[in-house]
Amino acid sequence: MAIPPPSRPKLKTAFKKARTIAPLYTSGGVATSHEGKRIVTCVGEDILLTDVENGTEICRFAGDTQPINSLCVTPSSSHLLVFTSALSLRIYELPTLLDFSKKRIQPIRVVGRAHEAPVHVCKVDPTSTYLASGSADGVVKVWNILGGYVTHVFKGHGGVVSALAFNFPQDASSVSRSDTMYLITASVDTRIRVFNLVDGASTSSGGGKPEAVLEGHVSVPRGLDVSHDGKWLVSGGRDSVVLIWDLLAKSASPEVSTNKSKKGKQNIHSVTPVLVKTIPALERVEAVGIIRPEDEVNGSMLLSSDLRIYTAGEKGIIRIWNGKAGEVIQQLGKEHDNTGSEELEEQRQIMNVLYIASTSTIASIHADQNIMFHSLTNGSLTRQLIGYNDEIVDASFLNYSSNTTHRDSHLALATNSSLIRIYSTQNLDSRLLGGHTEIVLALDHSANGSVLVSGSKDRTARLWAPLKLTPRSSSWGYTCVGVCEGHAESVGAVAMAREGDSPKFMFTGSQDRTIKMWDLLDVPLSVESDEGSPMRCKSLTTQKAHEKDINSLDVSPNDRFLVSGSQDRTAKIFEIQYVIGAGGARRGELKHIGTCKGHKRGVWTVRFGKAERVLATGSGDKTVKLWSLDDFSCLKTFEGHTNSVLRVDFLNAGLQIVSTASDGLVKLWNIQEEECVTTLDNHEDKVWALAVSSDERTVVSGAADSLVTFWEDCTEEVESEKEAKRAELVLKDQDFLNYVALRDYRRAIELALAMSQPGRLLSLFKDVAASLADEEQPSKTITGDTAVDEVIRTLAAPDLVKLLLYVREWNTNGKTSPVAQRILFAVFKLRPADSIIQAFSTAPKQLEEGVDAEASAVTTQQTALNDLLEALIPYSERHLARMDKLVQESFVVDYILGEMDDGMFDNDLEGDEMQVE
């Protein structure tokens, strides 16, 4: 019995954009909703609302094309308040979590000139009723949010207002429960002021006077917070100290209190805040706050008498303090080592902190546009959002666990940074891998996808392995387990062995034009902690490979060959010789066996075929070439990109190739037909990164426009949709024939218009006109049938416009012009001019929605009607002139026939007349 040949896989012809990783935060304010599930960030001049759980953009808010200076969300999560560089206040209503909208949300109120100077801080009171805003000219205003008017104005801060806080305890057990609301402000003059918003409040131009002025900082205070019971005030500043004030202490000290009686004498019996504790933070404090008593810290419930404070600043970590003892009881995040550059340290410092009390979570906003969510319960990093990726240089899929059912669980990105980004493909939760000191240029993964290798400008390559998930630490992550040092220039290409779960060796290519082979058998690829130091890998061999920079490396699926692509316009193939000796000593060599020459520019990418003995290369000459590994000859050349081809890979058992280029396009090629099957366009700059999932159903492209796009195979969906449309068309065709047979011309004409089939419509009108010509006594009808006349007279406006557009096309052809003129005459005869004009005034909406592609340019009543008339009149005049000429020629024929009749039969007629006489 003959064995049937294996079936060829079906070609992939369509991919759809499934999701994207776009910039989330670049600068400006950040705020979260009360439950912590939504976050508001700024990207340039845009304001985004994002779902924290899955990283999906919910909506965008319409701005005024100016950068955002500050923003905040009300505690009730009902409104968003934004101050822009145009000095305006914009108030928006926040949509619900499930209300995803593609349209920009418009503000419900806009205050044109809220301040005379930029507003850098704003705060909403606990009741979500009032908004406080502090500007750069030292003016603080209090606004009624729903009314949009100013209730208080406070001046005299002596400089930029740096922090704001409301004091309005509402807890039933609060020791200071009252109806009095206080506003506490801080400014660059290092003073903290307490204003009473109820008693003696002033909205005059002079502003209200503070009840107390607190002096204790020697540098600008950056954070203020009041305890839940209204007793404690905490302030932190860039003088590296945190001060704790007792707001309910009774003091008669004239140096602290500035509140005076109406007679001008000092009120020595008033309640005045007193400094009770000074905590040295040993870093510039950018944010400070108080943790609610009911929250757990390190798994232990806080007592109501405990005072827990969080601080964050230049070291990039969050510290939880025992306020009374002045000791650190918990640390969130990792303190940066001192090996990095000063610029790198500045990028990692914390600029702001958001305390989400409902979930016992603290979110830190870093200067490098990263947002980290830490759990107060166990101190773990629960989620990280990367705000901005800059240029995407390379990408690689990873498998965090060895479980084969969850392949491609993560995506690694190399950007214009020394930090590697690792994203979860499920919810876009991310991690940053720090270790390189210069920009990372290349990435690759092991055969099972668990190990990552990176090459950098710092002349090193690093191996990264996943951390084991333990009950003690449920947060996932990667750690550096190996370092490869030895190159004299940047490492721009890396490639790992393709066989086995544990890679035996790897290769690095450098600008120093050499390829190094590294032994990986001793590298630990499974670790539980990231506290250990990475192992230094041993170089097995160094090969001088090219005359210019090496751009790309790839290892064949059977680990027998290595290919390298270089700026010297060649791709070279090496045979890999890896031997393990009797004593366990490893030896590796590279033997050059062939060179692929043919590209006119440098080779940017190389890739071995997964099933055949072929090799694909992409070059700066805008082409992709397919090479034979038997004789190193060029088999095929794929042309179609308009700029340098930067990445290439095989798909579908080697039957197809996917490529990316500097033209911002991703192209899918059919190797056998040597043609482009489809082009994917979602980038505006060079597409440097390309990654294909293990099941080849997902293609990821990353570009210099900071955008990462996930393309999913939708070939089956498109084909099933086409098949459904074809079946529907067959049924409609049968219905059309049935209507014509039953002389139900209304349904037949409407169905032909709905299917956009002018050919069937033309045949119908021809048949109707022919039936009119066959009648001995034609009826008084225009088209040939009274039913058709009635249909044209009562046709709906969109269908009438569609019919006239078909008539316009028929009128351009002499063979179909009689039908066009007949229908045109019927339209103008049976319908008043006003109804035709009205039809063109309402039809453009349907035309723009794709009802008819021929009329897609029709956007207004005037242009639509003018276009139609300008197309109909010249051809109609030409047809009329032709008919006049035919009529004249018919008279000439009649005259000639008449003359011929007279000449031939005159004599016979005269003889007959004589006989008759």
Stockholm file with secondary structure:
# STOCKHOLM 1.0

chainA/1-917         MAIPPPSRPKLKTAFKKARTIAPLYTSGGVATSHEGKRIVTCVGEDILLTDVENGTEICRFAGDTQPINSLCVTPSSSHLLVFTSALSLRIYELPTLLDFSKKRIQPIRVVGRAHEAPVHVCKVDPTSTYLASGSADGVVKVWNILGGYVTHVFKGHGGVVSALAFNFPQDASSVSRSDTMYLITASVDTRIRVFNLVDGASTSSGGGKPEAVLEGHVSVPRGLDVSHDGKWLVSGGRDSVVLIWDLLAKSASPEVSTNKSKKGKQNIHSVTPVLVKTIPALERVEAVGIIRPEDEVNGSMLLSSDLRIYTAGEKGIIRIWNGKAGEVIQQLGKEHDNTGSEELEEQRQIMNVLYIASTSTIASIHADQNIMFHSLTNGSLTRQLIGYNDEIVDASFLNYSSNTTHRDSHLALATNSSLIRIYSTQNLDSRLLGGHTEIVLALDHSANGSVLVSGSKDRTARLWAPLKLTPRSSSWGYTCVGVCEGHAESVGAVAMAREGDSPKFMFTGSQDRTIKMWDLLDVPLSVESDEGSPMRCKSLTTQKAHEKDINSLDVSPNDRFLVSGSQDRTAKIFEIQYVIGAGGARRGELKHIGTCKGHKRGVWTVRFGKAERVLATGSGDKTVKLWSLDDFSCLKTFEGHTNSVLRVDFLNAGLQIVSTASDGLVKLWNIQEEECVTTLDNHEDKVWALAVSSDERTVVSGAADSLVTFWEDCTEEVESEKEAKRAELVLKDQDFLNYVALRDYRRAIELALAMSQPGRLLSLFKDVAASLADEEQPSKTITGDTAVDEVIRTLAAPDLVKLLLYVREWNTNGKTSPVAQRILFAVFKLRPADSIIQAFSTAPKQLEEGVDAEASAVTTQQTALNDLLEALIPYSERHLARMDKLVQESFVVDYILGEMDDGMFDNDLEGDEMQVE
#=GR chainA/1-917 SS CCCCCCCCCCCCCCEEEEEEECCCCCSSCCEECTTSSEEEEEETTEEEEEETTTCCEEEEECCCSSCEEEEEECTTSCEEEEEETTSCEEEEECCCTTCCCSSCBCCSEEETTSCSSCEEEEEECTTSCEEEEEETTSCEEEEETTTTEEEEEECCCSSCEEEEEEECCCCTTCTTCSSCCEEEEEETTSEEEEEESSTTCCCSTTCCCCSEEEECCSSCEEEEEECTTSCEEEEEETTSEEEEEETTCBCCCTTTBCCBCTTSCBCTTSBCCEEEEEEECSSCEEEEEEECTTSEETTEECCTTCCEEEEEETTSCEEEEETTTTEEEEEESCCCCTTSCHHHHHHHSEEEEEEEGGGTEEEEEETTSEEEEEETTTCCEEEEEECCCCSEEEEEEECSSSCGGGTTCEEEEEESSSSEEEEETTTCCEEEECCCSSCEEEEEECTTSCCEEEEETTSEEEEEEEBCCCSSCCCCCEEEEEEEECCSSCEEEEEECCSSSSCCEEEEEETTSEEEEEECTTSCCCBSCSCSCCEECEEEEEEECCSSCEEEEEECTTSSEEEEEETTSEEEEEEEEEEECTTSCEEEEEEEEEEEECCSSCEEEEEECSSSSEEEEEETTSEEEEEETTTCCEEEEEECCSSCEEEEEEETTTTEEEEEETTSEEEEEETTTTEEEEEEECCSSCEEEEEECTTSSEEEEEETTSCEEEEEECHHHHHHHHHHHHHHHHHHHHHHHHHHHTTCHHHHHHHHHHTTCHHHHHHHHHHHHHHHHHCSSCCSCSSSCHHHHHHHHTCCHHHHHHHHHHHHHHTTSTTTHHHHHHHHHHHHHHSCHHHHHHHHHHTHHHHHTTSCGGGTTCCSHHHHHHHHHHHHHHHHHHHHHHHHHHHHHHHHHHHHHHHHHHHHHHHHHHHHHHHHC
#=GC SS_cons         CCCCCCCCCCCCCCEEEEEEECCCCCSSCCEECTTSSEEEEEETTEEEEEETTTCCEEEEECCCSSCEEEEEECTTSCEEEEEETTSCEEEEECCCTTCCCSSCBCCSEEETTSCSSCEEEEEECTTSCEEEEEETTSCEEEEETTTTEEEEEECCCSSCEEEEEEECCCCTTCTTCSSCCEEEEEETTSEEEEEESSTTCCCSTTCCCCSEEEECCSSCEEEEEECTTSCEEEEEETTSEEEEEETTCBCCCTTTBCCBCTTSCBCTTSBCCEEEEEEECSSCEEEEEEECTTSEETTEECCTTCCEEEEEETTSCEEEEETTTTEEEEEESCCCCTTSCHHHHHHHSEEEEEEEGGGTEEEEEETTSEEEEEETTTCCEEEEEECCCCSEEEEEEECSSSCGGGTTCEEEEEESSSSEEEEETTTCCEEEECCCSSCEEEEEECTTSCCEEEEETTSEEEEEEEBCCCSSCCCCCEEEEEEEECCSSCEEEEEECCSSSSCCEEEEEETTSEEEEEECTTSCCCBSCSCSCCEECEEEEEEECCSSCEEEEEECTTSSEEEEEETTSEEEEEEEEEEECTTSCEEEEEEEEEEEECCSSCEEEEEECSSSSEEEEEETTSEEEEEETTTCCEEEEEECCSSCEEEEEEETTTTEEEEEETTSEEEEEETTTTEEEEEEECCSSCEEEEEECTTSSEEEEEETTSCEEEEEECHHHHHHHHHHHHHHHHHHHHHHHHHHHTTCHHHHHHHHHHTTCHHHHHHHHHHHHHHHHHCSSCCSCSSSCHHHHHHHHTCCHHHHHHHHHHHHHHTTSTTTHHHHHHHHHHHHHHSCHHHHHHHHHHTHHHHHTTSCGGGTTCCSHHHHHHHHHHHHHHHHHHHHHHHHHHHHHHHHHHHHHHHHHHHHHHHHHHHHHHHHC
//
